[in-house]
Amino acid sequence: MKPTIVIEYCPKCNWLLRAAYIAQELLTTFNDDLKAVALQPSEINGSFHISIDGNKIFDRKDYGGFPEIKLPATFKYAEAAIFSAYPFDKTWIGERTPLSARQLRHACDDVLLLRYAGDIDSEVLQREGIRYFPDHVHSGHMGVLPSAVGYDPIIRLQAGGLKAAEALMTGEYDHDNVPVVEVI
């Protein structure tokens, strides 16, 4: 029997979009495995919880807020970071976004953010002193097309993805005592 997921959200907190986004991602990812995903306005201010067949699996108050994206300490001295997020037309880095620009600035020293896909709030990044490329990307579009970087980087990217998948499948993360994948 396929489960039903209910996302109860506080309409006065303007969390309908967050609830709808989670519902969309669940339905897109698990479309054959779910009976339904329901959005239910809560009568309790500040409420946001998710249940599967009546069993609560997430409660914002119990969790202490919404989950945040955390950057590993090993990224502190990275010269560049490739940024890719889906959906492409959602602002992912800025203020009151899944990853705050201030958090990124504190986590990385003078990093160049390479925009592959996903929107950013460029005004906030400029104010925080975070460099990014390209300067402008139309909402919902890719910042750097794979064809723009040539064959070699694409082949290396695909090979790296296959190597990461192999490491996750086998549980072997080293080659000649050198880590090839960092599991976060």
N, CA, C and O of each residue as an XYZ file, in Angstrom:
736
protein
N       0.838     -1.179      0.000
C       0.000      0.000      0.000
C       0.887      1.248      0.000
O       1.831      1.353      0.782
N       0.573      2.169     -0.871
C       1.363      3.391     -0.989
C       0.999      4.371      0.123
O      -0.175      4.515      0.464
N       2.013      5.053      0.697
C       1.744      5.983      1.804
C       1.223      7.339      1.334
O       1.423      7.753      0.193
N       0.547      8.007      2.264
C       0.090      9.384      2.068
C       0.913     10.282      2.975
O       1.060     10.014      4.167
N       1.448     11.349      2.400
C       2.238     12.321      3.165
C       1.407     13.581      3.343
O       0.802     14.077      2.391
N       1.380     14.094      4.561
C       0.682     15.344      4.845
C       1.715     16.355      5.334
O       2.477     16.088      6.263
N       1.725     17.514      4.694
C       2.596     18.614      5.105
C       1.679     19.688      5.689
O       0.919     20.336      4.969
N       1.768     19.861      7.005
C       0.969     20.872      7.686
C       1.841     22.096      7.898
O       2.938     21.994      8.445
N       1.354     23.259      7.464
C       2.158     24.476      7.490
C       1.362     25.636      8.072
O       0.131     25.619      8.085
N       2.072     26.625      8.543
C       1.463     27.835      9.089
C       1.237     28.837      7.948
O       2.201     29.368      7.397
N      -0.032     29.099      7.588
C      -0.274     30.063      6.504
C       0.086     31.497      6.899
O       0.472     32.289      6.039
N      -0.033     31.844      8.182
C       0.297     33.197      8.630
C       1.804     33.454      8.570
O       2.242     34.604      8.522
N       2.594     32.371      8.572
C       4.060     32.480      8.483
C       4.539     32.511      7.036
O       5.738     32.611      6.776
N       3.608     32.425      6.102
C       3.922     32.396      4.666
C       4.766     31.181      4.286
O       5.701     31.299      3.495
N       4.441     30.019      4.843
C       5.191     28.807      4.554
C       4.509     27.917      3.524
O       4.909     26.768      3.337
N       3.482     28.438      2.853
C       2.824     27.658      1.801
C       3.806     27.311      0.689
O       3.822     26.171      0.225
N       4.627     28.268      0.248
C       5.570     27.992     -0.840
C       6.583     26.926     -0.443
O       6.931     26.068     -1.255
N       7.061     26.972      0.803
C       7.997     25.952      1.292
C       7.320     24.584      1.275
O       7.907     23.601      0.822
N       6.079     24.524      1.771
C       5.338     23.258      1.799
C       5.081     22.748      0.382
O       5.219     21.555      0.113
N       4.707     23.653     -0.520
C       4.437     23.262     -1.905
C       5.704     22.773     -2.598
O       5.662     21.827     -3.384
N       6.830     23.419     -2.305
C       8.097     22.990     -2.894
C       8.463     21.580     -2.424
O       8.875     20.743     -3.227
N       8.312     21.322     -1.128
C       8.611     19.987     -0.602
C       7.678     18.963     -1.238
O       8.112     17.877     -1.623
N       6.389     19.312     -1.350
C       5.427     18.405     -1.987
C       5.827     18.114     -3.433
O       5.775     16.968     -3.879
N       6.227     19.159     -4.160
C       6.656     18.985     -5.552
C       7.855     18.056     -5.644
O       7.889     17.166     -6.494
N       8.835     18.254     -4.780
C      10.028     17.411     -4.811
C       9.698     15.963     -4.466
O      10.228     15.042     -5.087
N       8.822     15.756     -3.477
C       8.420     14.393     -3.117
C       7.695     13.722     -4.275
O       7.975     12.569     -4.601
N       6.761     14.441     -4.898
C       6.001     13.860     -6.007
C       6.871     13.621     -7.232
O       6.665     12.648     -7.958
N       7.830     14.491     -7.464
C       8.733     14.307     -8.606
C       9.670     13.127     -8.370
O       9.918     12.334     -9.278
N      10.184     13.014     -7.165
C      11.163     11.975     -6.847
C      10.519     10.618     -6.632
O      11.062      9.598     -7.057
N       9.371     10.596     -5.979
C       8.749      9.328     -5.596
C       7.358      9.164     -6.207
O       6.466      8.611     -5.563
N       7.160      9.634     -7.436
C       5.826      9.667     -8.027
C       5.154      8.297     -8.104
O       3.932      8.219     -7.976
N       5.894      7.230     -8.304
C       5.301      5.896     -8.392
C       5.112      5.247     -7.028
O       4.438      4.223     -6.919
N       5.701      5.832     -5.985
C       5.705      5.206     -4.667
C       4.733      5.838     -3.676
O       4.579      5.330     -2.566
N       4.074      6.932     -4.049
C       3.205      7.648     -3.123
C       1.752      7.610     -3.580
O       1.455      7.694     -4.771
N       0.860      7.482     -2.614
C      -0.571      7.581     -2.908
C      -0.948      9.048     -3.096
O      -1.655      9.409     -4.037
N      -0.455      9.895     -2.170
C      -0.789     11.320     -2.231
C       0.162     12.122     -1.350
O       0.766     11.599     -0.414
N       0.278     13.415     -1.680
C       0.936     14.388     -0.820
C      -0.070     15.519     -0.643
O      -0.494     16.149     -1.612
N      -0.445     15.766      0.610
C      -1.465     16.765      0.901
C      -0.849     17.951      1.636
O       0.020     17.788      2.493
N      -1.319     19.150      1.280
C      -0.931     20.371      1.985
C      -2.094     20.754      2.889
O      -3.235     20.865      2.440
N      -1.794     20.954      4.161
C      -2.844     21.246      5.136
C      -2.480     22.487      5.940
O      -1.512     22.468      6.700
N      -3.252     23.578      5.780
C      -2.991     24.764      6.598
C      -3.214     24.429      8.075
O      -4.189     23.770      8.434
N      -2.306     24.887      8.912
C      -2.403     24.631     10.354
C      -3.152     25.764     11.034
O      -3.089     26.916     10.607
N      -3.855     25.421     12.087
C      -4.524     26.437     12.894
C      -3.598     26.953     13.986
O      -3.935     27.898     14.698
N      -2.418     26.324     14.116
C      -1.455     26.695     15.146
C      -0.357     27.543     14.513
O       0.303     27.101     13.572
N      -0.157     28.755     15.021
C       0.890     29.636     14.493
C       2.268     28.995     14.670
O       2.561     28.413     15.714
N       3.101     29.106     13.648
C       4.469     28.594     13.713
C       4.592     27.104     13.465
O       5.689     26.553     13.554
N       3.499     26.448     13.159
C       3.526     24.992     12.970
C       3.989     24.625     11.563
O       3.548     25.216     10.577
N       4.871     23.655     11.486
C       5.273     23.075     10.208
C       5.737     21.661     10.514
O       6.792     21.459     11.116
N       4.950     20.696     10.100
C       5.391     19.321     10.297
C       4.931     18.443      9.150
O       3.988     18.760      8.425
N       5.627     17.338      9.017
C       5.379     16.387      7.936
C       5.101     15.035      8.560
O       5.813     14.596      9.463
N       4.053     14.374      8.069
C       3.738     13.039      8.563
C       3.493     12.091      7.394
O       3.058     12.496      6.316
N       3.785     10.821      7.642
C       3.525      9.764      6.676
C       2.519      8.824      7.306
O       2.786      8.217      8.342
N       1.351      8.705      6.671
C       0.269      7.875      7.198
C      -0.001      8.148      8.673
O      -0.206      7.217      9.453
N       0.000      9.418      9.054
C      -0.317      9.816     10.417
C       0.845      9.791     11.393
O       0.686     10.218     12.537
N       2.018      9.302     10.976
C       3.202      9.263     11.839
C       4.095     10.453     11.533
O       4.618     10.580     10.426
N       4.269     11.335     12.532
C       5.069     12.539     12.331
C       6.545     12.167     12.131
O       7.127     11.440     12.936
N       7.140     12.682     11.041
C       8.562     12.422     10.777
C       9.402     13.685     10.894
O      10.623     13.608     11.036
N       8.755     14.855     10.833
C       9.490     16.115     10.990
C       8.579     17.129     11.635
O       7.425     17.283     11.235
N       9.102     17.830     12.645
C       8.394     18.933     13.279
C       9.396     20.069     13.472
O      10.402     19.907     14.162
N       9.118     21.206     12.864
C      10.039     22.338     12.916
C      10.363     22.743     14.355
O      11.510     23.067     14.663
N       9.381     22.728     15.217
C       9.624     23.128     16.612
C      10.510     22.112     17.325
O      11.408     22.499     18.074
N      10.270     20.809     17.104
C      11.110     19.780     17.727
C      12.538     19.840     17.194
O      13.498     19.620     17.933
N      12.667     20.143     15.890
C      13.983     20.190     15.245
C      14.745     21.461     15.618
O      15.972     21.501     15.536
N      14.019     22.489     16.023
C      14.665     23.758     16.361
C      14.744     24.699     15.180
O      15.592     25.590     15.163
N      13.895     24.527     14.205
C      13.885     25.360     13.005
C      13.900     24.479     11.770
O      13.702     23.267     11.850
N      14.134     25.095     10.648
C      14.248     24.331      9.410
C      15.695     23.905      9.226
O      16.603     24.610      9.668
N      15.929     22.762      8.581
C      17.320     22.335      8.346
C      18.078     23.375      7.527
O      17.507     24.029      6.654
N      19.369     23.520      7.816
C      20.225     24.455      7.080
C      21.272     23.673      6.305
O      21.664     22.572      6.693
N      21.714     24.259      5.212
C      22.817     23.685      4.463
C      24.099     24.051      5.197
O      24.308     25.219      5.523
N      24.957     23.077      5.461
C      26.214     23.336      6.154
C      27.377     22.992      5.230
O      27.385     21.949      4.577
N      28.348     23.883      5.190
C      29.522     23.665      4.357
C      30.632     23.037      5.191
O      30.912     23.500      6.296
N      31.272     21.980      4.670
C      32.365     21.339      5.416
C      33.542     22.294      5.609
O      33.793     23.160      4.770
N      34.255     22.130      6.714
C      35.415     22.978      7.026
C      36.496     22.854      5.959
O      37.270     23.789      5.756
N      36.560     21.712      5.274
C      37.580     21.517      4.238
C      37.383     22.464      3.057
O      38.291     22.612      2.239
N      36.236     23.102      2.947
C      35.978     24.035      1.849
C      36.489     25.437      2.155
O      36.422     26.315      1.295
N      36.998     25.661      3.359
C      37.389     26.994      3.819
C      38.340     27.702      2.852
O      38.197     28.901      2.614
N      39.302     26.977      2.298
C      40.314     27.598      1.451
C      40.145     27.263     -0.033
O      41.086     27.412     -0.813
N      38.970     26.819     -0.417
C      38.703     26.525     -1.826
C      38.795     27.818     -2.636
O      38.325     28.868     -2.197
N      39.396     27.734     -3.803
C      39.501     28.912     -4.657
C      38.212     29.171     -5.417
O      37.880     30.314     -5.733
N      37.486     28.088     -5.707
C      36.239     28.215     -6.451
C      35.275     27.139     -5.985
O      35.677     26.078     -5.508
N      34.002     27.437     -6.135
C      32.955     26.470     -5.818
C      31.965     26.471     -6.963
O      31.536     27.530     -7.421
N      31.605     25.296     -7.423
C      30.605     25.174     -8.482
C      29.243     25.135     -7.798
O      28.998     24.304     -6.924
N      28.377     26.029     -8.201
C      27.047     26.115     -7.612
C      26.025     25.601     -8.602
O      25.906     26.116     -9.713
N      25.286     24.580     -8.192
C      24.206     24.032     -9.000
C      23.077     23.629     -8.076
O      23.299     22.885     -7.120
N      21.882     24.097     -8.335
C      20.739     23.765     -7.493
C      19.484     23.707     -8.355
O      19.360     24.414     -9.354
N      18.583     22.869     -7.951
C      17.312     22.712     -8.645
C      16.195     22.891     -7.644
O      16.318     22.368     -6.536
N      15.131     23.579     -7.940
C      14.763     24.116     -9.237
C      15.593     25.350     -9.585
O      16.000     26.113     -8.709
N      15.829     25.522    -10.865
C      16.702     26.585    -11.350
C      16.166     27.975    -11.049
O      16.947     28.914    -10.899
N      14.848     28.124    -10.956
C      14.261     29.448    -10.805
C      13.980     29.821     -9.344
O      13.200     30.735     -9.077
N      14.607     29.124     -8.410
C      14.471     29.448     -6.983
C      15.767     30.120     -6.533
O      16.852     29.696     -6.930
N      15.665     31.156     -5.713
C      16.864     31.810     -5.185
C      17.404     30.965     -4.039
O      16.732     30.770     -3.026
N      18.629     30.465     -4.212
C      19.237     29.534     -3.267
C      20.243     30.194     -2.329
O      20.428     29.743     -1.199
N      20.898     31.267     -2.798
C      21.901     31.944     -1.972
C      21.551     33.423     -1.913
O      21.388     34.073     -2.945
N      21.438     33.949     -0.700
C      21.088     35.351     -0.490
C      20.785     35.563      0.971
O      21.540     35.125      1.839
N      19.671     36.242      1.253
C      19.171     36.408      2.624
C      17.889     35.598      2.741
O      17.083     35.563      1.811
N      17.702     34.948      3.882
C      16.511     34.118      4.112
C      16.331     33.120      2.976
O      15.228     32.940      2.461
N      17.425     32.476      2.595
C      17.449     31.465      1.541
C      18.055     30.191      2.123
O      18.610     30.225      3.221
N      17.958     29.063      1.405
C      18.529     27.827      1.955
C      19.994     27.949      2.377
O      20.394     27.350      3.375
N      20.795     28.710      1.640
C      22.179     28.980      2.033
C      22.346     30.495      2.087
O      22.205     31.172      1.069
N      22.641     31.021      3.257
C      22.765     32.480      3.360
C      24.131     32.907      2.827
O      25.125     32.196      2.974
N      24.155     34.078      2.209
C      25.414     34.622      1.690
C      26.409     34.836      2.821
O      27.607     34.610      2.653
N      25.916     35.269      3.964
C      26.793     35.491      5.123
C      27.417     34.164      5.567
O      28.599     34.120      5.905
N      26.633     33.093      5.569
C      27.151     31.766      5.927
C      28.227     31.335      4.931
O      29.252     30.781      5.329
N      28.005     31.584      3.656
C      28.979     31.230      2.629
C      30.268     32.033      2.820
O      31.363     31.480      2.716
N      30.143     33.330      3.099
C      31.325     34.178      3.290
C      32.154     33.712      4.484
O      33.384     33.713      4.424
N      31.488     33.315      5.566
C      32.215     32.854      6.755
C      32.809     31.462      6.551
O      33.840     31.130      7.137
N      32.163     30.656      5.727
C      32.623     29.279      5.525
C      33.794     29.193      4.550
O      34.604     28.271      4.641
N      33.893     30.135      3.626
C      34.920     30.073      2.582
C      35.667     31.394      2.494
O      35.056     32.463      2.494
N      36.987     31.318      2.419
C      37.810     32.517      2.264
C      37.920     32.872      0.786
O      38.497     32.110      0.010
N      37.379     34.010      0.389
C      37.539     34.560     -0.958
C      37.291     33.545     -2.068
O      38.112     33.391     -2.972
N      36.162     32.858     -1.995
C      35.827     31.854     -2.996
C      35.158     32.521     -4.203
O      34.446     33.514     -4.054
N      35.389     31.975     -5.383
C      34.701     32.400     -6.593
C      33.578     31.401     -6.828
O      33.834     30.208     -6.997
N      32.342     31.874     -6.842
C      31.180     31.023     -7.030
C      30.901     30.911     -8.519
O      30.544     31.893     -9.170
N      31.067     29.709     -9.051
C      30.800     29.460    -10.471
C      29.358     29.001    -10.608
O      28.996     27.915    -10.158
N      28.549     29.828    -11.226
C      27.112     29.568    -11.325
C      26.817     28.625    -12.482
O      26.851     29.024    -13.646
N      26.532     27.381    -12.155
C      26.170     26.402    -13.178
C      24.661     26.427    -13.393
O      24.195     26.539    -14.527
N      23.897     26.323    -12.308
C      22.438     26.363    -12.399
C      21.879     26.743    -11.038
O      22.447     26.386    -10.006
N      20.778     27.460    -11.035
C      20.139     27.895     -9.798
C      20.357     29.381     -9.593
O      21.414     29.918     -9.923
N      19.345     30.042     -9.044
C      19.409     31.497     -8.872
C      20.095     31.891     -7.566
O      20.067     31.166     -6.571
N      20.709     33.065     -7.613
C      21.335     33.670     -6.438
C      20.834     35.108     -6.344
O      20.343     35.659     -7.329
N      20.952     35.708     -5.188
C      20.639     37.117     -5.026
C      21.958     37.875     -5.184
O      22.720     38.015     -4.227
N      22.216     38.357     -6.384
C      23.512     38.966     -6.692
C      23.775     40.213     -5.852
O      24.927     40.481     -5.513
N      22.743     40.983     -5.507
C      22.948     42.176     -4.675
C      23.469     41.795     -3.294
O      24.357     42.457     -2.756
N      22.918     40.732     -2.725
C      23.360     40.286     -1.404
C      24.787     39.746     -1.487
O      25.600     40.026     -0.607
N      25.106     38.972     -2.537
C      26.465     38.444     -2.681
C      27.468     39.583     -2.837
O      28.551     39.528     -2.254
N      27.132     40.607     -3.608
C      28.029     41.752     -3.764
C      28.232     42.459     -2.433
O      29.356     42.830     -2.095
N      27.162     42.648     -1.675
C      27.256     43.306     -0.372
C      28.140     42.505      0.581
O      28.853     43.086      1.399
N      28.097     41.171      0.481
C      28.908     40.305      1.341
C      30.323     40.110      0.801
O      31.146     39.465      1.449
N      30.615     40.663     -0.386
C      31.957     40.554     -0.958
C      32.256     39.187     -1.568
O      33.412     38.767     -1.610
N      31.232     38.501     -2.035
C      31.410     37.184     -2.649
C      31.425     37.344     -4.167
O      30.487     37.878     -4.760
N      32.502     36.875     -4.779
C      32.637     36.948     -6.233
C      31.852     35.801     -6.863
O      31.741     34.722     -6.280
N      31.307     36.041     -8.063
C      30.573     34.992     -8.774
C      30.714     35.207    -10.277
O      30.976     36.315    -10.746
N      30.531     34.116    -11.016
C      30.608     34.149    -12.480
C      29.620     33.138    -13.027
O      29.500     32.050    -12.466
N      28.912     33.449    -14.092
C      28.820     34.723    -14.803
C      27.993     35.731    -14.013
O      27.274     35.384    -13.076
N      28.121     37.005    -14.428
C      27.438     38.084    -13.722
C      25.922     37.959    -13.791
O      25.235     38.158    -12.789
N      25.399     37.632    -14.964
C      23.947     37.585    -15.112
C      23.532     36.270    -15.762
O      24.113     35.832    -16.754
N      22.518     35.661    -15.178
C      21.907     34.460    -15.736
C      20.404     34.673    -15.665
O      19.876     35.041    -14.616
N      19.719     34.445    -16.767
C      18.265     34.574    -16.758
C      17.683     33.518    -15.835
O      18.118     32.366    -15.844
N      16.697     33.915    -15.039
C      16.071     32.991    -14.092
C      15.591     31.741    -14.821
O      14.942     31.821    -15.864
N      15.922     30.598    -14.256
C      15.507     29.324    -14.839
C      16.454     28.792    -15.888
O      16.172     27.757    -16.492
N      17.583     29.470    -16.131
C      18.535     29.032    -17.144
C      19.865     28.642    -16.505
O      20.147     28.998    -15.361
N      20.666     27.913    -17.255
C      21.984     27.508    -16.779
C      22.960     28.669    -16.954
O      22.905     29.392    -17.948
N      23.853     28.840    -15.978
C      24.845     29.901    -16.044
C      25.978     29.565    -16.982
O      26.457     30.421    -17.725
N      26.406     28.320    -16.947
C      27.486     27.849    -17.814
C      26.970     26.605    -18.522
O      26.667     25.600    -17.879
N      26.874     26.670    -19.809
C      26.432     25.497    -20.564
C      27.572     24.496    -20.672
O      28.727     24.891    -20.826
N      27.261     23.200    -20.591
C      28.323     22.193    -20.731
C      29.129     22.367    -22.015
O      30.333     22.113    -22.025
N      28.484     22.796    -23.093
C      29.196     22.966    -24.356
C      30.220     24.096    -24.299
O      31.153     24.123    -25.101
N      30.056     25.031    -23.357
C      30.967     26.167    -23.254
C      32.308     25.809    -22.640
O      33.280     26.544    -22.815
N      32.381     24.698    -21.929
C      33.633     24.337    -21.272
C      34.437     23.293    -22.034
O      35.563     22.979    -21.648
N      33.881     22.758    -23.097
C      34.624     21.808    -23.913
C      34.417     20.363    -23.491
O      33.725     20.081    -22.513
N      35.026     19.450    -24.243
C      34.823     18.021    -24.020
C      35.525     17.509    -22.771
O      34.935     16.762    -21.990
N      36.765     17.898    -22.577
C      37.563     17.328    -21.496
C      36.931     17.522    -20.118
O      36.815     16.545    -19.377
N      36.513     18.741    -19.734
C      35.890     18.885    -18.410
C      34.611     18.062    -18.253
O      34.330     17.547    -17.171
N      33.839     17.940    -19.332
C      32.596     17.173    -19.263
C      32.912     15.693    -19.055
O      32.259     15.026    -18.253
N      33.904     15.184    -19.769
C      34.304     13.779    -19.603
C      34.815     13.548    -18.192
O      34.485     12.539    -17.568
N      35.625     14.483    -17.681
C      36.132     14.348    -16.307
C      34.986     14.418    -15.290
O      34.980     13.677    -14.308
N      34.026     15.303    -15.528
C      32.882     15.415    -14.634
C      32.082     14.111    -14.611
O      31.712     13.622    -13.544
N      31.822     13.558    -15.784
C      31.066     12.304    -15.863
C      31.843     11.157    -15.224
O      31.273     10.342    -14.497
N      33.146     11.097    -15.497
C      33.973     10.043    -14.899
C      34.017     10.198    -13.381
O      33.980      9.206    -12.653
N      34.096     11.439    -12.904
C      34.084     11.685    -11.464
C      32.773     11.251    -10.841
O      32.760     10.681     -9.750
N      31.664     11.516    -11.528
C      30.361     11.083    -11.041
C      30.268      9.577    -10.958
O      29.720      9.031    -10.000
N      30.811      8.895    -11.978
C      30.817      7.428    -11.960
C      31.690      6.903    -10.833
O      31.338      5.925    -10.173
N      32.839      7.555    -10.608
C      33.726      7.141     -9.520
C      33.054      7.351     -8.167
O      33.179      6.512     -7.275
N      32.345      8.462     -8.010
C      31.629      8.725     -6.759
C      30.546      7.670     -6.543
O      30.374      7.177     -5.428
N      29.817      7.321     -7.601
C      28.786      6.286     -7.489
C      29.403      4.943     -7.125
O      28.866      4.214     -6.291
N      30.539      4.615     -7.753
C      31.228      3.357     -7.433
C      31.642      3.340     -5.954
O      31.483      2.329     -5.270
N      32.168      4.460     -5.478
C      32.602      4.534     -4.080
C      31.417      4.352     -3.133
O      31.525      3.656     -2.124
N      30.297      4.976     -3.461
C      29.124      4.842     -2.610
C      28.574      3.420     -2.634
O      28.089      2.920     -1.619
N      28.651      2.766     -3.799
C      28.143      1.389     -3.923
C      29.051      0.381     -3.215
O      28.564     -0.567     -2.599
N      30.357      0.582     -3.301
C      31.295     -0.393     -2.736
C      31.726     -0.046     -1.323
O      32.199     -0.914     -0.589
N      31.569      1.218     -0.931
C      32.029      1.645      0.386
C      33.520      1.905      0.441
O      34.062      2.125      1.524
N      34.207      1.888     -0.708
C      35.651      2.152     -0.778
C      35.852      3.574     -1.292
O      35.513      3.894     -2.432
N      36.410      4.419     -0.427
C      36.543      5.833     -0.752
C      37.985      6.259     -1.030
O      38.235      7.440     -1.274
N      38.930      5.333     -0.999
C      40.340      5.656     -1.205
C      40.899      4.899     -2.409
O      40.435      3.816     -2.765
N      41.914      5.513     -3.019
C      42.699      4.838     -4.055
C      44.158      5.088     -3.717
O      44.600      6.236     -3.685
N      44.902      4.035     -3.467
C      46.301      4.158     -3.039
C      46.424      5.074     -1.820
O      47.311      5.925     -1.757
N      45.512      4.886     -0.845
C      45.471      5.654      0.408
C      45.197      7.150      0.217
O      45.469      7.951      1.111
N      44.661      7.520     -0.944
C      44.274      8.901     -1.210
C      42.754      8.937     -1.341
O      42.191      8.221     -2.169
N      42.077      9.768     -0.529
C      40.609      9.823     -0.629
C      40.187     10.365     -1.991
O      40.649     11.420     -2.426
N      39.292      9.615     -2.663
C      38.790     10.067     -3.970
C      37.403     10.678     -3.842
O      36.948     11.381     -4.744
N      36.727     10.414     -2.726
C      35.400     10.948     -2.488
C      35.293     11.357     -1.037
O      35.681     10.598     -0.149
N      34.777     12.539     -0.784
C      34.513     12.955      0.590
C      33.025     12.841      0.804
O      32.251     13.568      0.181
N      32.608     11.935      1.682
C      31.198     11.744      1.973
C      30.824     12.729      3.060
O      31.387     12.711      4.155
N      29.867     13.588      2.748
C      29.450     14.637      3.679
C      28.165     14.207      4.367
O      27.633     14.943      5.197
